[in-house]
Amino acid sequence: MAQTVNEVLTAATDSVTVINDINTKGKASDHVTASDVSAGVTQADANARVKANVDHLSTVLAYDGTNNTPNVKDASANKSSYTTAISTGNTYISNNS
């Protein structure tokens, strides 16, 4: 059975949490892992994690009811926390590149 809009958005809240935490704590966030353990966590690692979550949220918000996805795009659900997180993430990447 396909997920509902609410179920998809509830799951996507994890991405909002990751973006906001990295925006606040930067490389020190527990959500950032080193791509090269010997080099430690880099800004590129933090940016990559933010980008992956921004991309995920963008994909979820574009769900249009095809391919066994709910129609999140046209749903009346409040999506402001997700769009704000996308904006925050894009700004974070821009400011730290």
All heavy atoms as an XYZ file, in Angstrom:
697
protein
N       0.833     -1.171      0.000
C       0.000      0.000      0.000
C       0.890      1.250      0.000
O       1.874      1.318      0.711
C      -0.894     -0.007      1.235
C      -1.820      1.175      1.304
S      -3.143      0.942      2.496
C      -2.470      1.775      3.895
N       0.545      2.219     -0.799
C       1.311      3.456     -0.897
C       1.142      4.287      0.371
O       0.109      4.227      1.040
C       0.851      4.258     -2.106
N       2.140      5.066      0.670
C       2.078      5.944      1.826
C       1.131      7.110      1.559
O       0.912      7.499      0.417
C       3.461      6.504      2.141
C       4.435      5.497      2.682
C       5.772      6.164      2.997
O       6.368      6.775      2.135
N       6.207      6.026      4.235
N       0.623      7.676      2.630
C      -0.207      8.870      2.519
C       0.692     10.106      2.500
O       1.886     10.016      2.821
C      -1.171      8.981      3.716
O      -0.389      9.190      4.906
C      -2.041      7.735      3.861
N       0.120     11.236      2.151
C       0.863     12.498      2.172
C       1.415     12.734      3.576
O       2.591     13.070      3.750
C      -0.030     13.679      1.733
C       0.643     15.005      2.022
C      -0.390     13.561      0.259
N       0.586     12.535      4.582
C       1.017     12.756      5.962
C       2.180     11.846      6.341
O       3.131     12.290      6.991
C      -0.158     12.559      6.919
C       0.200     12.981      8.330
O       0.687     14.078      8.547
N      -0.037     12.097      9.291
N       2.118     10.594      5.958
C       3.203      9.660      6.278
C       4.506     10.074      5.601
O       5.579     10.020      6.211
C       2.824      8.238      5.854
C       1.758      7.617      6.716
C       1.200      6.324      6.142
O       1.252      6.113      4.909
O       0.699      5.511      6.939
N       4.430     10.492      4.352
C       5.621     10.913      3.617
C       6.217     12.165      4.249
O       7.433     12.256      4.459
C       5.292     11.147      2.127
C       6.420     11.861      1.416
C       4.986      9.830      1.438
N       5.375     13.134      4.583
C       5.880     14.364      5.184
C       6.444     14.120      6.584
O       7.467     14.713      6.955
C       4.795     15.437      5.215
C       4.406     16.008      3.859
C       3.262     17.012      4.008
C       5.592     16.647      3.154
N       5.805     13.247      7.338
C       6.324     12.916      8.667
C       7.715     12.309      8.550
O       8.634     12.678      9.295
C       5.365     11.963      9.405
O       4.111     12.641      9.586
C       5.921     11.540     10.751
N       7.912     11.414      7.610
C       9.230     10.808      7.402
C      10.246     11.851      6.925
O      11.419     11.812      7.304
C       9.129      9.664      6.403
N       9.805     12.789      6.116
C      10.701     13.823      5.588
C      11.147     14.802      6.668
O      12.131     15.527      6.480
C      10.024     14.564      4.440
N      10.466     14.807      7.783
C      10.845     15.691      8.881
C      12.262     15.392      9.367
O      12.955     16.286      9.851
C       9.821     15.589     10.030
O       8.541     15.964      9.508
C      10.167     16.496     11.192
N      12.712     14.166      9.208
C      14.094     13.826      9.570
C      15.085     14.682      8.789
O      16.099     15.122      9.325
C      14.388     12.349      9.327
C      13.660     11.432     10.294
O      13.187     11.915     11.341
O      13.573     10.232      9.998
N      14.803     14.923      7.518
C      15.692     15.759      6.710
C      15.689     17.198      7.202
O      16.733     17.862      7.192
C      15.293     15.702      5.233
O      15.650     14.462      4.677
N      14.548     17.682      7.639
C      14.471     19.032      8.206
C      15.356     19.104      9.441
O      16.138     20.051      9.615
C      13.009     19.405      8.550
C      12.942     20.722      9.304
C      12.147     19.444      7.302
N      15.281     18.095     10.286
C      16.083     18.044     11.508
C      17.575     18.059     11.186
O      18.344     18.800     11.806
C      15.727     16.783     12.325
O      14.341     16.842     12.670
C      16.577     16.659     13.576
N      17.986     17.254     10.212
C      19.403     17.177      9.836
C      19.885     18.535      9.331
O      20.936     19.040      9.759
C      19.640     16.080      8.777
C      21.042     16.166      8.197
C      19.397     14.701      9.376
N      19.142     19.135      8.415
C      19.540     20.430      7.851
C      19.653     21.481      8.951
O      20.653     22.213      9.027
C      18.546     20.880      6.758
C      18.659     19.972      5.538
C      18.770     22.339      6.382
C      17.531     20.125      4.524
N      18.663     21.570      9.802
C      18.675     22.577     10.859
C      19.806     22.351     11.855
O      20.439     23.308     12.325
C      17.325     22.638     11.569
C      16.250     23.241     10.699
O      16.514     24.012      9.788
N      15.009     22.870     10.969
N      20.097     21.096     12.170
C      21.173     20.801     13.115
C      22.539     21.164     12.525
O      23.370     21.764     13.206
C      21.136     19.325     13.518
C      22.037     19.053     14.708
O      21.758     19.598     15.801
O      23.024     18.299     14.550
N      22.749     20.811     11.271
C      24.027     21.159     10.643
C      24.132     22.667     10.474
O      25.211     23.247     10.664
C      24.208     20.423      9.301
C      24.299     18.912      9.542
C      25.462     20.914      8.571
C      24.285     18.067      8.280
N      23.036     23.328     10.166
C      23.056     24.782     10.052
C      23.479     25.424     11.374
O      24.204     26.416     11.380
C      21.687     25.306      9.623
C      21.694     26.790      9.379
O      22.476     27.290      8.578
N      20.831     27.507     10.072
N      23.062     24.835     12.477
C      23.386     25.366     13.798
C      24.792     24.975     14.257
O      25.546     25.811     14.752
C      22.366     24.863     14.841
O      21.064     25.280     14.436
C      22.661     25.393     16.227
N      25.152     23.706     14.060
C      26.401     23.189     14.630
C      27.534     23.008     13.611
O      28.656     22.706     14.004
C      26.130     21.845     15.297
C      25.157     21.921     16.444
C      24.862     20.559     17.009
C      23.821     20.616     18.109
N      23.410     19.258     18.528
N      27.221     23.133     12.333
C      28.252     22.956     11.307
C      28.842     21.562     11.331
O      28.136     20.574     11.558
N      30.146     21.482     11.142
C      30.838     20.191     11.091
C      30.743     19.418     12.403
O      30.947     18.216     12.423
C      32.318     20.382     10.742
C      32.573     20.980      9.395
C      34.061     21.062      9.070
C      34.816     21.885     10.074
N      36.248     22.020      9.763
N      30.410     20.100     13.488
C      30.304     19.443     14.789
C      28.991     18.678     14.966
O      28.831     17.944     15.948
C      30.449     20.474     15.901
N      28.077     18.811     14.035
C      26.802     18.103     14.131
C      27.021     16.597     14.101
O      27.859     16.088     13.361
C      25.900     18.499     12.958
O      24.770     17.648     12.899
N      26.255     15.896     14.906
C      26.308     14.431     14.915
C      25.800     13.838     13.600
O      25.975     12.653     13.348
C      25.483     13.862     16.070
C      26.118     14.127     17.422
O      27.346     14.361     17.484
O      25.377     14.114     18.433
N      25.173     14.654     12.769
C      24.628     14.181     11.501
C      25.653     14.195     10.375
O      25.357     13.772      9.260
C      23.409     15.018     11.091
C      22.272     14.906     12.054
N      21.457     13.802     12.113
C      21.832     15.745     13.007
C      20.560     13.966     13.054
N      20.765     15.141     13.620
N      26.864     14.680     10.661
C      27.911     14.744      9.643
C      28.924     13.646      9.929
O      29.411     13.516     11.050
C      28.633     16.113      9.639
C      29.683     16.160      8.550
C      27.643     17.244      9.475
N      29.233     12.869      8.913
C      30.269     11.851      9.045
C      31.370     12.135      8.032
O      31.133     12.691      6.969
C      29.710     10.432      8.808
O      29.078     10.397      7.527
C      28.687     10.061      9.863
N      32.571     11.727      8.383
C      33.729     11.984      7.532
C      33.737     11.029      6.348
O      33.552      9.827      6.507
C      35.014     11.829      8.329
N      33.964     11.576      5.162
C      34.111     10.713      3.990
C      35.473     10.030      4.027
O      35.649      8.947      3.489
C      33.945     11.518      2.696
O      34.865     12.589      2.661
N      36.436     10.665      4.674
C      37.770     10.095      4.868
C      38.058     10.145      6.364
O      38.405     11.195      6.904
C      38.809     10.895      4.079
C      40.233     10.387      4.269
O      40.433      9.426      5.047
O      41.139     10.960      3.646
N      37.886      9.023      7.023
C      38.014      8.970      8.480
C      39.366      9.499      8.942
O      39.473     10.184      9.958
C      37.763      7.537      9.004
C      37.925      7.465     10.501
C      36.380      7.056      8.586
N      40.417      9.221      8.195
C      41.750      9.668      8.599
C      41.896     11.187      8.529
O      42.722     11.770      9.221
C      42.828      9.001      7.742
O      42.728      9.433      6.398
N      41.089     11.839      7.702
C      41.169     13.291      7.565
C      40.208     14.007      8.506
O      40.318     15.206      8.704
C      40.873     13.697      6.118
N      39.264     13.282      9.094
C      38.260     13.907      9.942
C      37.151     14.534      9.110
O      37.161     14.488      7.884
N      36.207     15.112      9.796
C      35.063     15.729      9.139
C      35.498     17.042      8.496
O      36.158     17.864      9.128
C      33.930     15.980     10.152
C      32.794     16.759      9.518
C      33.415     14.666     10.720
N      35.109     17.228      7.259
C      35.448     18.453      6.534
C      34.180     19.250      6.248
O      33.061     18.740      6.383
C      36.133     18.128      5.195
O      35.174     17.462      4.351
C      37.357     17.246      5.393
N      34.363     20.483      5.810
C      33.226     21.296      5.416
C      32.520     20.667      4.223
O      31.305     20.706      4.113
C      33.656     22.728      5.086
C      32.484     23.655      4.837
C      31.573     23.771      6.043
O      32.018     24.067      7.148
N      30.278     23.530      5.859
N      33.299     20.038      3.347
C      32.703     19.357      2.193
C      31.777     18.228      2.641
O      30.734     17.998      2.024
C      33.797     18.822      1.271
N      32.143     17.536      3.722
C      31.278     16.479      4.260
C      29.955     17.070      4.760
O      28.889     16.522      4.492
C      31.966     15.744      5.418
C      33.191     14.959      4.997
O      33.203     14.412      3.878
O      34.139     14.889      5.808
N      30.042     18.181      5.479
C      28.828     18.834      5.986
C      27.966     19.310      4.828
O      26.748     19.100      4.825
C      29.201     19.999      6.901
N      28.587     19.932      3.840
C      27.832     20.417      2.682
C      27.159     19.271      1.939
O      26.012     19.400      1.493
C      28.738     21.199      1.732
C      29.171     22.532      2.295
O      28.771     22.924      3.386
N      30.000     23.232      1.559
N      27.860     18.152      1.796
C      27.299     16.998      1.087
C      26.086     16.444      1.824
O      25.087     16.064      1.202
C      28.359     15.914      0.910
N      26.162     16.417      3.142
C      25.039     15.900      3.937
C      23.829     16.831      3.820
O      22.692     16.386      3.675
C      25.468     15.758      5.392
C      24.405     15.177      6.249
C      24.078     13.772      5.852
N      23.967     13.028      7.073
C      23.698     11.771      7.150
N      23.532     11.075      6.056
N      23.611     11.182      8.290
N      24.089     18.127      3.859
C      23.003     19.093      3.701
C      22.393     18.958      2.317
O      21.170     18.911      2.160
C      23.488     20.533      3.966
C      22.427     21.550      3.576
C      23.863     20.710      5.430
N      23.240     18.875      1.290
C      22.744     18.771     -0.089
C      21.882     17.529     -0.267
O      20.830     17.581     -0.899
C      23.890     18.753     -1.086
C      23.411     18.525     -2.519
C      24.153     19.336     -3.504
C      23.748     19.134     -4.943
N      22.352     18.966     -5.228
N      22.313     16.397      0.275
C      21.529     15.162      0.149
C      20.144     15.334      0.764
O      19.148     14.862      0.206
C      22.273     14.007      0.814
N      20.068     16.021      1.881
C      18.773     16.224      2.538
C      17.931     17.266      1.828
O      16.708     17.129      1.745
C      18.989     16.550      4.010
C      19.315     15.303      4.796
O      18.426     14.565      5.200
N      20.601     15.030      4.979
N      18.550     18.306      1.286
C      17.828     19.285      0.471
C      17.245     18.595     -0.758
O      16.073     18.782     -1.107
C      18.741     20.462      0.059
C      18.134     21.278     -1.070
C      19.030     21.350      1.261
N      18.068     17.770     -1.412
C      17.597     17.045     -2.595
C      16.443     16.117     -2.255
O      15.465     16.020     -3.002
C      18.740     16.249     -3.234
C      19.795     17.123     -3.878
O      19.575     18.344     -4.032
O      20.872     16.586     -4.212
N      16.541     15.444     -1.112
C      15.470     14.535     -0.679
C      14.164     15.309     -0.473
O      13.100     14.894     -0.954
C      15.868     13.804      0.595
C      14.761     12.990      1.182
N      14.280     11.847      0.581
C      14.017     13.172      2.289
C      13.290     11.355      1.303
N      13.117     12.141      2.347
N      14.243     16.424      0.236
C      13.034     17.214      0.477
C      12.449     17.742     -0.826
O      11.226     17.728     -1.012
C      13.331     18.383      1.418
C      13.594     18.022      2.876
C      13.954     19.268      3.668
C      12.390     17.326      3.494
N      13.301     18.181     -1.727
C      12.824     18.685     -3.023
C      12.100     17.591     -3.792
O      11.052     17.834     -4.404
C      13.998     19.220     -3.847
O      14.584     20.322     -3.201
N      12.631     16.389     -3.734
C      12.004     15.252     -4.410
C      10.649     14.935     -3.793
O       9.655     14.767     -4.500
C      12.923     14.012     -4.342
O      14.139     14.312     -5.032
C      12.270     12.792     -4.962
N      10.604     14.883     -2.475
C       9.353     14.563     -1.773
C       8.286     15.611     -2.072
O       7.126     15.276     -2.345
C       9.603     14.438     -0.257
C       8.305     14.452      0.529
C      10.399     13.176      0.049
N       8.652     16.887     -2.043
C       7.670     17.940     -2.293
C       7.169     17.945     -3.732
O       6.106     18.494     -4.020
C       8.249     19.309     -1.931
C       8.510     19.533     -0.446
C       9.090     20.920     -0.218
C       7.246     19.337      0.383
N       7.906     17.306     -4.625
C       7.496     17.228     -6.033
C       6.642     15.995     -6.334
O       6.119     15.859     -7.445
C       8.731     17.238     -6.937
N       6.489     15.096     -5.356
C       5.645     13.914     -5.584
C       4.283     14.370     -6.098
O       3.622     15.198     -5.470
C       5.437     13.116     -4.301
C       6.581     12.260     -3.826
C       6.467     11.573     -2.630
C       7.760     12.120     -4.539
C       7.492     10.768     -2.151
C       8.791     11.323     -4.070
C       8.655     10.652     -2.877
O       9.669      9.862     -2.406
N       3.854     13.784     -7.213
C       2.603     14.227     -7.847
C       1.549     13.134     -7.976
O       0.599     13.255     -8.735
C       2.898     14.822     -9.226
C       3.524     13.806    -10.174
O       3.704     12.620     -9.800
O       3.862     14.212    -11.309
N       1.726     12.059     -7.233
C       0.739     10.985     -7.264
C       1.035      9.903     -8.285
O       0.278      8.944     -8.396
N       2.110     10.046     -9.038
C       2.491      9.017    -10.001
C       3.531      8.089     -9.383
O       4.104      8.393     -8.335
C       3.063      9.643    -11.296
O       4.223     10.402    -10.970
C       2.026     10.535    -11.969
N       3.782      6.988    -10.039
C       4.804      6.026     -9.589
C       4.616      5.589     -8.144
O       5.575      5.489     -7.382
C       6.209      6.594     -9.799
C       6.495      6.865    -11.244
O       6.135      6.085    -12.121
N       7.121      7.993    -11.524
N       3.384      5.374     -7.757
C       3.050      4.870     -6.424
C       3.456      5.838     -5.303
O       3.831      5.410     -4.221
C       3.663      3.480     -6.202
C       2.913      2.694     -5.170
O       1.707      2.868     -4.988
N       3.614      1.818     -4.467
N       3.427      7.136     -5.599
C       3.687      8.150     -4.576
C       2.406      8.938     -4.340
O       1.582      9.074     -5.239
C       4.793      9.140     -5.013
O       4.361      9.855     -6.166
C       6.109      8.423     -5.283
N       2.239      9.487     -3.144
C       1.070     10.341     -2.912
C       1.277     11.703     -3.576
O       2.405     12.083     -3.896
C       1.034     10.481     -1.390
C       2.432     10.285     -0.962
C       3.041      9.323     -1.946
N       0.213     12.424     -3.763
C       0.299     13.733     -4.404
C       0.620     14.796     -3.346
O      -0.254     15.532     -2.893
C      -0.995     14.065     -5.142
C      -0.863     15.320     -5.989
O       0.133     16.026     -5.917
N      -1.867     15.580     -6.787
N       1.899     14.860     -2.989
C       2.344     15.837     -1.997
C       2.312     17.240     -2.598
O       1.929     18.200     -1.943
C       3.768     15.493     -1.495
C       4.307     16.576     -0.568
C       3.782     14.136     -0.822
N       2.682     17.342     -3.861
C       2.782     18.642     -4.534
C       1.490     19.441     -4.422
O       1.518     20.640     -4.137
C       3.160     18.426     -6.001
C       3.367     19.712     -6.774
C       3.867     19.429     -8.174
C       2.677     19.245     -9.082
N       3.032     19.102    -10.488
N       0.357     18.808     -4.631
C      -0.925     19.510     -4.639
C      -1.693     19.397     -3.322
O      -2.800     19.927     -3.207
C      -1.797     18.977     -5.780
C      -1.181     19.239     -7.145
O      -0.566     20.304     -7.325
O      -1.300     18.362     -8.024
N      -1.114     18.730     -2.345
C      -1.796     18.540     -1.062
C      -1.902     19.863     -0.309
O      -1.043     20.741     -0.445
C      -1.047     17.518     -0.220
N      -2.935     19.993      0.475
C      -3.148     21.218      1.246
C      -2.366     21.230      2.558
O      -2.429     22.206      3.300
C      -4.636     21.404      1.532
O      -5.117     20.326      2.309
N      -1.621     20.184      2.823
C      -0.839     20.105      4.059
C       0.149     21.261      4.153
O       0.654     21.747      3.141
C      -0.089     18.776      4.102
N       0.421     21.694      5.366
C       1.389     22.765      5.596
C       2.792     22.228      5.313
O       3.282     21.350      6.007
C       1.281     23.271      7.029
C       2.205     24.428      7.312
O       3.109     24.734      6.539
N       1.983     25.078      8.433
N       3.440     22.767      4.303
C       4.772     22.312      3.901
C       5.847     23.361      4.183
O       6.973     23.246      3.736
C       4.755     21.947      2.411
C       3.813     20.775      2.109
C       3.658     20.560      0.638
C       2.318     21.120      0.260
N       1.810     20.819     -1.012
N       5.496     24.368      4.984
C       6.421     25.480      5.199
C       7.713     25.065      5.887
O       8.784     25.598      5.569
C       5.744     26.604      5.980
O       5.365     26.165      7.262
N       7.665     24.116      6.814
C       8.908     23.706      7.486
C       9.864     23.034      6.501
O      11.083     23.164      6.627
C       8.622     22.779      8.668
O       8.048     21.567      8.238
N       9.309     22.377      5.494
C      10.132     21.689      4.495
C      10.741     22.691      3.513
O      11.931     22.611      3.194
C       9.298     20.635      3.760
C       8.579     19.733      4.731
C       7.236     19.928      5.039
C       9.254     18.719      5.392
C       6.584     19.139      5.964
C       8.613     17.917      6.324
C       7.281     18.133      6.612
O       6.649     17.348      7.542
N       9.931     23.656      3.070
C      10.457     24.657      2.137
C      11.453     25.573      2.846
O      12.453     25.978      2.245
C       9.318     25.479      1.494
O       8.522     26.091      2.511
C       8.435     24.603      0.617
N      11.212     25.856      4.111
C      12.166     26.658      4.882
C      13.482     25.914      5.045
O      14.563     26.506      4.914
C      11.579     27.033      6.260
O      10.391     27.806      6.061
C      12.574     27.803      7.104
N      13.417     24.617      5.311
C      14.636     23.813      5.457
C      15.420     23.763      4.149
O      16.655     23.818      4.159
C      14.302     22.402      5.931
N      14.727     23.682      3.027
C      15.402     23.696      1.725
C      16.141     25.021      1.554
O      17.316     25.049      1.167
C      14.403     23.461      0.579
C      13.908     22.013      0.599
C      15.030     23.806     -0.775
C      12.726     21.744     -0.326
N      15.480     26.113      1.859
C      16.102     27.431      1.759
C      17.295     27.556      2.711
O      18.371     28.036      2.330
C      15.068     28.511      2.063
O      15.643     29.784      2.015
N      17.115     27.111      3.940
C      18.189     27.134      4.936
C      19.379     26.312      4.455
O      20.534     26.756      4.550
C      17.685     26.581      6.282
O      16.632     27.425      6.762
C      18.795     26.496      7.316
N      19.101     25.130      3.934
C      20.170     24.258      3.450
C      20.920     24.864      2.282
O      22.159     24.829      2.234
N      20.192     25.425      1.331
C      20.846     26.047      0.179
C      21.702     27.239      0.601
O      22.811     27.431      0.086
C      19.814     26.465     -0.868
C      19.277     25.278     -1.635
O      19.968     24.282     -1.848
N      18.039     25.372     -2.067
N      21.213     28.018      1.557
C      21.984     29.145      2.073
C      23.233     28.655      2.794
O      24.325     29.208      2.633
C      21.118     30.019      3.007
O      20.009     30.522      2.257
C      21.913     31.169      3.589
N      23.077     27.610      3.603
C      24.215     27.031      4.316
C      25.306     26.606      3.342
O      26.487     26.943      3.520
C      23.776     25.827      5.173
C      24.940     25.192      5.892
C      25.356     25.669      7.127
C      25.640     24.126      5.329
C      26.446     25.103      7.781
C      26.729     23.553      5.975
C      27.123     24.045      7.198
O      28.210     23.481      7.842
N      24.919     25.894      2.305
C      25.900     25.428      1.315
C      26.571     26.622      0.638
O      27.789     26.657      0.476
C      25.235     24.498      0.273
C      24.808     23.186      0.967
C      26.180     24.209     -0.885
C      23.873     22.338      0.135
N      25.770     27.592      0.239
C      26.314     28.782     -0.421
C      27.301     29.532      0.489
O      28.362     29.968      0.030
C      25.165     29.711     -0.818
O      25.653     30.901     -1.386
N      26.957     29.654      1.750
C      27.809     30.386      2.685
C      29.057     29.609      3.087
O      29.990     30.195      3.638
C      27.023     30.747      3.946
C      25.986     31.805      3.723
O      25.998     32.505      2.703
N      25.046     31.930      4.652
N      29.083     28.310      2.842
C      30.191     27.473      3.287
C      30.894     26.747      2.153
O      31.474     25.688      2.338
C      29.691     26.473      4.337
C      29.293     27.155      5.626
O      30.141     27.562      6.395
N      27.996     27.333      5.831
N      30.808     27.322      0.978
C      31.475     26.703     -0.189
C      32.724     27.464     -0.550
O      32.943     28.576     -0.201
C      30.541     26.704     -1.382
O      29.465     25.833     -1.135
